[in-house]
Amino acid sequence: MQNANNVRTSALLASLGWLEHAFLPAGMAPPEEAACGHQRHSPTVVMSEAAFPRKQCEADGVIATGSRPVAVYTADCLPVLIADTRHHHVAAVHAGLKGALAGVLSQAVNRLCALGATRDSLFVAIGPAIAPCCYELGEDMLRTITANPRVTAPQWSSTQPVNPHAVRPQARATNQGIWFDLPALGQQMLLDMKIPAAQIEVLPVCTYCSAESQSSYRRNGHFSDGYALRYSWIQRRASSQP
Ligand SMILES: [Zn+2]
């Protein structure tokens, strides 16, 4: 779902009445009180108390057990918002290719489960990120990916997929590589952790070719037309009773 200000939401998370969340467009500030780590493409996940004031610690995932919003910032990486319906805990995770391969998603899920969640109590939304229509990787990188034990069903294509929703030209091939599906990798990792498929939503928005302008780090690398961080946040409503 998307409003007039290009703020996107997940229908799945919106169906849970006890939380608020948003995938903000490039350049829009998150809630002032949001906790957020200094992101390093690491598997480190911390509690919200450690990540507020913002960026005071290094972390790529933040969990809140109270009503403080937690946020991540991305450009082409996966912004992943997680809600535990059992205890009304929430998490925001920055999962690029490097962080996903390092295990940041399993760290977040394991930490939520240590706090009382079960795999079937977790609802997850993967927000706008670079999609296979624009994400070219070299064969050497593909070999690194497929050798990673967390990667059980990599999805990629040797020909560039056409994105019918593109609002600007897709990335042009630069290195005779392959077109990798990063959102599908995140989804596969969540499914492998036994989170039910019906409780995972992937927003079909490519930061390079189909989100608002200045969303993509990679596009800026090709055209130097600028990029601004995209914040994604989630928060338990103060009034919620698990
Ligand atoms: Zn694209």
Boltz pocket constraint, residues with backbone or C-beta under 6 A from the ligand:
constraints:
  - pocket:
      binder: B
      contacts: [[A, 131], [A, 132], [A, 133], [A, 134], [A, 163], [A, 166], [A, 170], [A, 171], [A, 206], [A, 207], [A, 208], [A, 209], [A, 210]]
      max_distance: 6.0
